[in-house]
Amino acid sequence: LQQVRLDVDRMSGPGLEIFSDARVKGCLERILYLEAVHSLSSRFSIGLSDLTMPLFLAFLSGYFMGKDMSSGDSMDHVSDEILEEVEADTYW
């Protein structure tokens, strides 16, 4: 879990402020942790987040209706239910 959290913290940066949102971080931590637990390898694969990030953004973008979603402030109008759907879609 510690390595997952380090990888999630690494995601945020210029142009990726949306990944600084606490709720988004929680979603990504759960996705990456479950993948690490269910994967055939016994260790978490650093870089798995590089596959998860674009999927998460792609599924989330459907709820932004063309609005800019690059800032973390844009998450204020996204409900927990929507985030749960995006998290599930990203994981599966």
Disulfide bonds with the S-S distance in Angstrom:
none
